Amino acid sequence: MEQEFRLEAVLRHREHLAQNAQQAFAAAHGKWLKANQMLDDLRRSRDQYRHELSTKLHQRFQAEEIIMYNRYLERLKTEVVQQKTLVAQLAEARETQRRLLVTAVKNRKMIEKLKSRHEESRACQSREREQKLLGEASISRHQARMRNADPDASIPDPVADIG
């Protein structure tokens, strides 16, 4: 007579959705971290070449070499701007995935809470049935003792009145 939790299929589905959302968030976070690291690398490279150019300007190197450094620095500057844009886009995608993950986890926890309440209710019902059976057994034993003690006395059957 045990009732199975009717929303078990829904719970499994929500767990699956939460797991997929977690994987999607992890992938988006990984892409964002990689892009952020690349941005940091570009900035370090740009700063290093600026320092080298500054050093070469003080040492009076050839103009062609200085022009090459300037062109490379301009290219690095463009790459940094593009990478900043990519990092911002990936941060937005990561935040979207995080929100989806939070929603999926909330939905899963809601069904888990319903399942927990269902299990508590079943346990309570089981305890009540057990208490009723123990009470009936106790009454039956008491009546049997009373009949054995005084076989002529008429004792009403309380179990028959309950059932």
Secondary structure, DSSP 8 states (H G I E B T S, - for coil): -----TTHHHHHHHHHHHHHHHHHHHHHHHHHHHHHHHHHHHHHHHHHHHHHHHHHHHHT--HHHHHHHHHHHHHHHHHHHHHHHHHHHHHHHHHHHHHHHHHHHHHHHHHHHHHHHHHHHHHHHHHHHHHHHHHHHHHHHHHHHHHHH-TTS----HHHHH-
